[in-house]
Amino acid sequence: MDEVTLRALSLLEEAQAGGAAQALAVADSALRERTGEIGDGPAAMHFARVVALTRLGDLHAAIAAADLMLAAADRERSVGWRSCALSLRATRRLRLGDQDIAEHDIESILRDLVSAETALLTEEPDPVIAGNAHTGIAIGYAQLRLYELAAPQFQAAYEAACRAAYPDNGNRAMWLCNLAELHLMWALELYQVGQVAEAEKHTTAAEEYALRASAEASGPKADVWRLSASLFAACSRADRQDPVGAAADIPRYITLLRGCGLEEHQPELLLCRPFHAVALSRSGRPDEALRVIEDAVASLSPDTDWLISAALHRTHAVLLAANGSRDAAPGLTYGDALAELLWRQRHRWLHAAVTMQSYDVLRWQHERAERAAQTDPLTGVANRRGLDNFLHSLAGSGVAADPVAVLIVDIDRFKHINDSLGHATGDDVLRAVALVLTTSVRKGDFVARLGGDEFVAILPGADATAARQVAQRAVDAVADMTPWRARLSVGVASGLAYSLGETLAHADRAMYAAKRAGGNRTSCSQSAA
């Protein structure tokens, strides 16, 4: 992980720990370091800025910051940061829509989340960035109650944390706890629509993830993750095999977690109250069950997650009805009807998201196949088909009178390398030369393998002087390569875009002139002087 990313993640933690204003000021300063403009800074710093603005309650600014992060990620060609930017924008839009119905746009939110997921079809090499990306998508889907889509993303984040390059910071246990909590939420909603057997499958899954989280807890907050995991495991037993044990364990773990700094209104603690009440009721302690759920209902605040709030009120009504209260029946009937309506809405969103996913995957597969058809499989640069397409796009770009330079590159005595060192070594040399060329040219330039040991580089907007500098860099870099004694002959020519065919011919003749002069050099066409 590079220094900028480490610095940004440190600011992220500071913002989440209560230092959002200070983190924002540092991020703004870091983003302006390159050009003085915030938009030109690195994607990692934009990430910290989005989170800081969110913590400060400025959702409109956070969404605009996510847009800047997306542009930065695309400049850096980072699929991981692109995915993070899209999921950040989606979750901020979702939160803004909850505050202002005029801002509610579920289609745009789903589009961002699906696009964030599609971006990761091209694997992100940095496991920490990949973990953040998968987590962002999971949080977005979970907030929409699309549990089926959130769970695989939390699982992918966990798997990223299992890679050797990932720091031992406790995130593995965190993501396993996320999975346990997700399945408990899933179960709560299933109970509300009367799907009891299905709900119990999810409390079973929650217990499995919680036990794994407890076993794998590590890092500076290992004790907190172990306690959270134990609490979720206890909740998962309330409706199944051990209500008596759950009734004793749930309040004990809540007390211990509050001692670690968690407050009573934290979602993970409120989530456990319906399970605690159910455990008490199933243990033959109905009065205590009612007291627990009434205390929990009384502690609800306006910003409590509506699903947790609904689960608490429904559990209260069920317990009242079980105790013979007639007053509970109308509220329970209304609550069940509303839960069924929201469950159907959830399925409509799920169908829309899955349809978008299918379309995006097909489009990604088509684009990947098209790229493969235009790429030389040995070296990774473009092949002749890719070159033809690039030349066609250049001719149709409306810049026919702009300058363009061409390099024709040939490896000296390549047949001797193949014959004396073997074709496997020859392939290594071809790959190394391709890498040298792609790192020697400028951003926006184009490199292709023409066939055999011959390459071409197209430099739009470059004059002869700039092209000679690129060519000499490549010749020097290959001459310095070990363990092979490979050398290059490079022909250079420049002209206007509308006469590119003629410029290619000039560069080809210049390359042969370099070879006749002994190789390991550049030669410029007279027309390029």
C-alpha positions in Angstrom: 0.0 0.0 0.0 1.4 3.4 -0.9 2.0 6.3 1.5 -0.9 8.4 0.2 -3.3 5.5 0.8 -2.0 4.9 4.3 -2.3 8.6 5.1 -5.8 8.7 3.8 -6.9 5.7 5.8 -5.5 7.3 8.9 -7.6 10.4 8.2 -10.6 8.2 7.7 -10.2 6.6 11.1 -9.8 10.1 12.6 -13.0 11.3 11.0 -14.9 8.3 12.2 -13.5 8.8 15.8 -14.9 12.3 16.2 -12.2 14.4 14.4 -14.1 15.0 11.2 -13.4 18.8 11.0 -9.7 18.3 11.4 -9.5 15.4 9.0 -11.4 17.4 6.4 -8.9 20.3 6.7 -5.9 17.9 6.3 -7.5 16.1 3.4 -8.3 19.4 1.6 -4.7 20.6 2.0 -3.3 17.2 0.7 -5.7 17.3 -2.3 -4.4 20.8 -3.3 -0.7 19.8 -3.1 -0.3 19.0 -6.8 -2.0 21.8 -8.6 -3.8 23.9 -6.0 -7.2 22.4 -7.1 -9.0 19.9 -4.9 -10.3 18.0 -7.8 -6.7 17.1 -9.0 -5.8 15.2 -5.9 -5.5 11.5 -5.4 -8.6 9.3 -5.1 -7.5 8.0 -1.6 -7.6 11.5 -0.2 -11.0 12.1 -1.8 -12.2 9.0 0.1 -11.2 10.5 3.4 -12.9 13.8 2.4 -16.2 12.1 1.6 -16.3 10.4 4.9 -15.4 13.6 6.8 -18.1 15.6 5.1 -20.6 12.9 5.8 -19.7 12.9 9.5 -20.1 16.7 9.5 -23.6 16.2 8.2 -23.1 17.9 4.8 -24.5 15.2 2.5 -24.7 17.4 -0.6 -21.0 18.2 -0.3 -20.2 14.6 0.4 -22.0 13.5 -2.8 -20.1 16.2 -4.8 -16.9 14.9 -3.2 -17.7 11.4 -4.3 -18.0 12.7 -7.9 -14.5 14.2 -7.6 -13.2 10.9 -6.2 -14.8 9.0 -9.1 -13.0 11.3 -11.6 -9.7 10.8 -9.7 -10.1 7.0 -9.6 -10.7 7.0 -13.4 -7.5 9.1 -13.9 -5.6 6.6 -11.8 -7.2 3.7 -13.5 -8.0 2.2 -10.1 -11.0 -0.1 -10.2 -11.0 -0.3 -6.4 -11.2 3.4 -5.8 -13.8 3.7 -8.6 -15.9 1.1 -6.8 -15.5 2.9 -3.5 -16.5 6.2 -5.0 -19.7 4.8 -6.6 -20.8 3.0 -3.4 -20.1 6.1 -1.3 -22.2 8.2 -3.7 -25.0 5.7 -3.5 -25.1 5.5 0.3 -25.0 9.3 0.6 -27.8 9.6 -1.9 -29.8 7.0 0.0 -29.3 8.9 3.3 -30.2 12.2 1.6 -33.4 10.6 0.2 -34.4 9.5 3.7 -34.2 13.1 4.8 -35.8 14.7 1.8 -38.3 12.8 -0.3 -37.5 15.1 -3.3 -34.0 13.6 -3.3 -35.2 10.0 -3.2 -33.9 8.2 -6.4 -33.8 4.5 -5.9 -32.9 3.8 -9.5 -29.7 6.0 -9.4 -28.7 4.4 -6.1 -29.1 0.9 -7.5 -27.2 1.9 -10.6 -24.3 3.2 -8.6 -24.1 0.0 -6.4 -24.3 -2.3 -9.4 -21.7 -0.3 -11.3 -19.5 -0.4 -8.2 -19.9 -4.2 -8.2 -19.1 -4.5 -11.9 -15.9 -2.4 -11.5 -14.6 -5.2 -9.2 -15.0 -7.8 -11.9 -11.5 -6.6 -12.8 -9.6 -7.6 -9.7 -8.3 -4.8 -7.5 -4.6 -5.8 -6.6 -4.5 -3.9 -3.2 -6.4 -6.0 -0.7 -7.1 -3.1 1.6 -8.7 -1.0 -1.2 -10.5 -4.1 -2.3 -11.8 -4.7 1.2 -13.1 -1.1 1.5 -14.7 -1.4 -2.0 -16.6 -4.6 -1.2 -17.7 -3.2 2.2 -19.1 -0.1 0.6 -21.2 -2.1 -1.7 -22.3 -4.4 1.1 -23.4 -1.5 3.3 -25.4 0.0 0.4 -27.2 -3.2 -0.3 -27.8 -3.9 3.4 -29.3 -0.4 3.9 -31.8 -1.3 1.1 -32.4 -4.7 2.8 -31.1 -6.5 -0.3 -29.5 -9.1 2.0 -28.9 -11.6 -0.8 -26.6 -9.0 -2.5 -25.0 -7.7 0.6 -23.8 -11.0 2.0 -21.5 -12.0 -0.9 -19.8 -8.5 -0.7 -19.1 -8.9 3.1 -17.7 -12.3 2.3 -15.5 -10.9 -0.4 -14.2 -8.2 2.0 -13.4 -10.9 4.5 -11.5 -12.9 1.9 -9.5 -9.8 0.9 -8.5 -9.5 4.6 -7.3 -13.1 4.5 -4.7 -12.2 1.8 -1.0 -12.2 3.0 -0.6 -8.5 2.2 -3.5 -7.4 4.5 -2.5 -5.9 7.9 -3.7 -7.7 11.0 -6.0 -5.0 12.2 -9.1 -7.0 13.2 -11.0 -6.5 10.0 -11.5 -10.2 9.5 -13.6 -10.5 12.7 -15.4 -7.3 11.8 -16.6 -8.6 8.5 -17.7 -11.9 10.0 -19.6 -9.9 12.6 -21.2 -7.9 9.8 -22.3 -11.2 8.2 -23.8 -12.4 11.6 -25.6 -9.1 12.1 -26.9 -9.1 8.5 -28.4 -12.6 8.9 -30.0 -11.5 12.2 -31.6 -8.5 10.4 -32.7 -10.8 7.6 -34.3 -13.1 10.2 -36.1 -10.2 11.9 -37.8 -9.2 8.7 -38.7 -12.8 7.8 -40.3 -13.2 11.2 -42.4 -10.1 10.5 -43.8 -11.6 7.3 -44.5 -15.0 9.0 -41.7 -17.0 7.4 -40.5 -18.6 10.6 -38.7 -21.6 9.2 -36.8 -19.4 6.8 -35.9 -17.0 9.6 -34.4 -19.8 11.7 -32.1 -20.7 8.8 -30.7 -17.2 9.0 -30.3 -17.3 12.8 -28.4 -20.5 12.3 -26.1 -18.9 9.7 -25.7 -15.9 12.1 -24.5 -18.2 14.8 -21.9 -19.8 12.5 -20.5 -16.5 11.4 -20.5 -15.2 15.0 -18.5 -18.2 16.3 -16.0 -17.8 13.5 -15.6 -14.1 14.3 -15.0 -14.9 18.0 -12.3 -17.5 17.0 -10.6 -15.1 14.5 -10.7 -11.9 16.5 -7.3 -10.2 16.4 -5.8 -6.7 16.3 -6.1 -3.8 18.7 -9.9 -4.3 19.2 -9.9 -8.0 19.4 -11.8 -8.0 22.8 -14.6 -5.8 21.4 -15.0 -8.0 18.3 -15.0 -11.1 20.5 -17.8 -9.7 22.7 -19.8 -8.5 19.7 -19.5 -12.0 18.1 -20.6 -13.6 21.4 -23.6 -11.3 21.6 -24.7 -12.1 18.1 -24.2 -15.9 18.8 -26.4 -15.6 21.9 -29.1 -13.8 19.9 -29.1 -16.5 17.3 -29.9 -19.1 19.9 -32.9 -17.3 21.3 -35.4 -18.7 18.8 -33.9 -22.1 18.5 -32.0 -24.5 20.8 -31.1 -22.5 23.8 -33.5 -19.7 24.9 -32.5 -20.1 28.6 -28.8 -19.6 27.8 -29.6 -16.7 25.4 -31.7 -15.0 28.0 -28.7 -15.0 30.4 -26.0 -14.3 27.8 -27.5 -11.4 25.9 -27.8 -8.9 28.8 -24.3 -9.9 30.1 -22.6 -9.2 26.7 -24.5 -6.0 26.3 -23.2 -4.8 29.7 -19.7 -5.7 28.8 -19.9 -3.9 25.4 -21.3 -0.8 27.1 -18.2 -1.0 29.3 -16.1 -0.8 26.1 -17.8 2.4 25.1 -20.9 1.3 23.1 -24.0 3.3 23.9 -27.4 1.9 24.5 -28.9 3.3 21.3 -26.2 1.7 19.1 -27.9 -0.3 16.3 -26.1 -3.6 17.2 -27.4 -3.3 20.8 -30.9 -2.4 19.9 -31.0 -5.2 17.4 -30.5 -7.7 20.2 -33.5 -6.5 22.3 -36.2 -8.4 20.3 -34.1 -11.6 20.6 -33.6 -11.0 24.3 -37.3 -10.6 24.9 -38.1 -13.8 22.8 -35.5 -15.7 24.8 -37.1 -14.6 28.1 -40.6 -15.4 26.8 -39.6 -18.9 25.6 -37.9 -19.5 29.0 -41.2 -19.0 30.8 -40.5 -15.4 32.0 -43.2 -13.4 30.2 -43.2 -10.5 32.6 -39.5 -9.9 32.3 -39.8 -10.2 28.5 -42.4 -7.5 28.4 -40.3 -5.2 30.7 -37.2 -5.7 28.4 -39.1 -4.9 25.2 -41.0 -1.9 26.8 -37.7 -0.4 28.0 -36.2 -0.9 24.5 -39.3 0.8 22.8 -39.0 3.7 25.2 -35.3 4.2 24.3 -36.0 4.5 20.6 -35.0 7.8 18.9 -36.3 9.3 15.6 -33.1 8.2 13.8 -33.3 4.6 14.8 -33.2 2.2 11.9 -36.9 1.7 11.0 -36.5 -2.1 10.7 -35.2 -2.4 14.2 -37.9 -0.1 15.4 -40.6 -2.1 13.6 -39.2 -5.4 15.1 -39.3 -3.9 18.6 -42.9 -2.7 18.3 -44.0 -6.0 16.7 -42.3 -8.1 19.4 -44.0 -5.8 22.0 -47.4 -6.4 20.3 -46.9 -10.2 20.1 -45.9 -10.4 23.8 -48.9 -8.3 24.8 -51.2 -10.5 22.7 -49.7 -13.6 24.2 -50.5 -12.2 27.6 -54.2 -11.8 26.6 -54.2 -8.1 25.8 -56.9 -7.3 23.2 -55.5 -3.9 22.6 -52.5 -5.4 20.8 -54.5 -7.1 18.1 -55.3 -4.1 15.8 -51.7 -2.8 16.0 -50.4 -6.3 15.2 -52.7 -6.7 12.2 -51.7 -3.3 10.8 -48.0 -4.0 11.5 -48.2 -7.3 9.7 -49.9 -5.7 6.6 -47.2 -3.0 6.5 -44.4 -5.5 6.8 -45.8 -7.6 3.9 -46.0 -4.4 1.8 -42.4 -3.5 2.6 -41.3 -7.1 1.9 -42.9 -6.9 -1.6 -41.2 -3.5 -2.2 -37.9 -5.1 -1.2 -38.4 -7.8 -3.8 -39.1 -5.2 -6.5 -35.8 -3.5 -5.7 -34.0 -6.9 -5.7 -35.4 -7.7 -9.1 -34.3 -4.3 -10.5 -30.8 -4.8 -9.0 -30.4 -8.3 -10.4 -31.6 -7.2 -13.8 -29.0 -4.4 -13.8 -26.3 -6.8 -12.7 -27.1 -9.2 -15.5 -26.9 -6.4 -18.1 -23.7 -5.0 -16.6 -22.0 -8.4 -16.5 -22.9 -9.1 -20.2 -21.6 -5.7 -21.2 -18.4 -6.2 -19.2 -17.9 -9.7 -20.8 -18.4 -8.2 -24.3 -15.9 -5.4 -23.6 -13.4 -7.9 -22.2 -13.7 -10.1 -25.3 -13.3 -7.1 -27.5 -10.2 -6.0 -25.7 -8.8 -9.6 -25.8 -9.3 -9.7 -29.6 -7.3 -6.5 -29.9 -4.5 -7.5 -27.5 -1.3 -9.5 -28.2 -1.5 -12.3 -25.6 2.2 -12.7 -25.2 3.1 -9.0 -24.4 -0.2 -7.5 -23.3 0.1 -4.6 -25.8 -2.2 -4.1 -28.8 -2.0 -6.4 -31.8 -2.5 -5.5 -35.4 -6.2 -5.4 -35.0 -5.9 -3.1 -32.1 -3.5 -0.9 -34.1 -6.0 -0.7 -37.0 -8.8 0.3 -34.7 -6.6 3.0 -33.0 -5.6 4.4 -36.4 -9.2 4.4 -37.5 -10.3 6.3 -34.4 -7.4 8.7 -34.8 -8.5 9.4 -38.4 -12.0 10.0 -37.3 -11.2 12.2 -34.3 -11.4 15.5 -36.2 -7.7 16.4 -35.6 -6.4 15.6 -39.1 -4.1 18.6 -39.2 -2.6 17.9 -35.8 1.0 16.5 -35.5 1.6 12.9 -34.8 4.9 11.0 -34.4 5.6 7.3 -35.1 8.3 4.9 -33.7 9.0 1.6 -35.5 10.9 -0.6 -33.1 12.9 -3.8 -34.0 14.9 -6.0 -31.6 18.5 -6.4 -32.9 19.7 -10.0 -33.6 16.5 -11.4 -32.1 16.9 -14.7 -34.1 20.3 -15.2 -32.4 18.6 -14.8 -28.9 16.0 -17.4 -29.8 18.6 -19.8 -31.3 21.2 -19.5 -28.6 19.0 -19.0 -25.5 15.7 -20.7 -26.5 12.3 -19.5 -27.5 11.2 -19.2 -23.8 13.9 -16.6 -23.3 12.9 -14.9 -26.6 9.4 -14.6 -25.2 10.8 -13.0 -22.0 12.7 -10.5 -24.1 9.6 -9.6 -26.1 7.6 -9.1 -22.9 10.4 -6.9 -21.4 10.6 -4.8 -24.5 6.9 -4.3 -24.6 7.0 -3.1 -20.9 9.9 -0.8 -21.7 8.0 0.8 -24.5 4.7 1.3 -22.6 6.7 2.9 -19.7 8.8 5.1 -22.1 5.9 6.6 -24.0 3.7 9.4 -22.6 0.2 9.1 -21.2 -2.3 8.8 -24.1 0.3 7.3 -26.5 -0.3 3.9 -28.1 2.0 0.8 -28.4 1.3 -2.3 -30.5 3.2 -5.4 -31.5 3.3 -5.7 -35.3 4.4 -9.3 -35.3 7.6 -11.2 -34.6 10.1 -8.8 -32.9 8.7 -5.6 -34.3 6.7 -3.0 -32.4 5.1 0.4 -33.2 4.4 3.4 -31.0 2.0 6.2 -32.1 2.5 9.5 -30.3 -0.5 11.9 -31.0 0.5 15.6 -30.7 4.2 14.9 -30.5 6.8 16.5 -32.7 10.1 15.0 -33.9 12.1 16.2 -30.8 9.6 14.7 -28.3 9.5 11.4 -30.3 13.4 11.2 -30.4 13.5 11.6 -26.6 11.0 8.7 -26.2 12.9 6.6 -28.6 16.2 7.2 -26.9 14.7 6.3 -23.5 13.5 3.0 -24.8 16.9 2.2 -26.5 18.8 3.0 -23.3 16.4 1.1 -21.0 16.7 -2.1 -23.2 20.5 -1.8 -23.4 20.6 -1.7 -19.6 18.4 -4.8 -19.2 19.9 -8.0 -17.7 20.5 -10.9 -18.1 20.0 -10.6 -21.8 22.1 -8.6 -24.2 19.1 -7.2 -26.1 19.3 -4.1 -28.2 16.8 -2.0 -30.2 16.8 -0.2 -33.5 14.2 2.5 -33.6 13.0 4.5 -36.5 11.4 7.9 -35.9 9.2 10.0 -38.1 6.6 12.7 -37.6 4.0 14.3 -39.7 0.3 15.3 -39.7 -2.5 12.9 -38.7 -4.1 12.9 -42.2 -0.8 11.5 -43.7 -0.2 8.9 -41.0 0.3 6.1 -43.5 3.2 8.0 -45.1 4.7 8.8 -41.7 4.6 5.1 -40.8 6.5 4.3 -44.0 9.1 7.0 -43.2 9.6 5.5 -39.7 10.0 2.0 -41.1 12.7 3.2 -43.5 14.4 5.0 -40.6 14.4 1.8 -38.5 16.2 -0.1 -41.3 18.7 2.7 -41.5 19.4 2.3 -37.7 19.9 -1.4 -38.2 22.3 -0.9 -41.1 24.3 1.5 -38.9 24.9 -1.3 -36.4 21.7 -1.2 -34.3 21.3 -0.1 -30.6 20.3 3.4 -31.8 17.6 5.6 -33.1 17.3 7.0 -36.6 15.1 9.9 -37.7 13.5 10.2 -41.1 14.6 13.3 -43.0 10.9 14.3 -43.3 10.7 14.4 -39.5 13.6 16.8 -39.0 
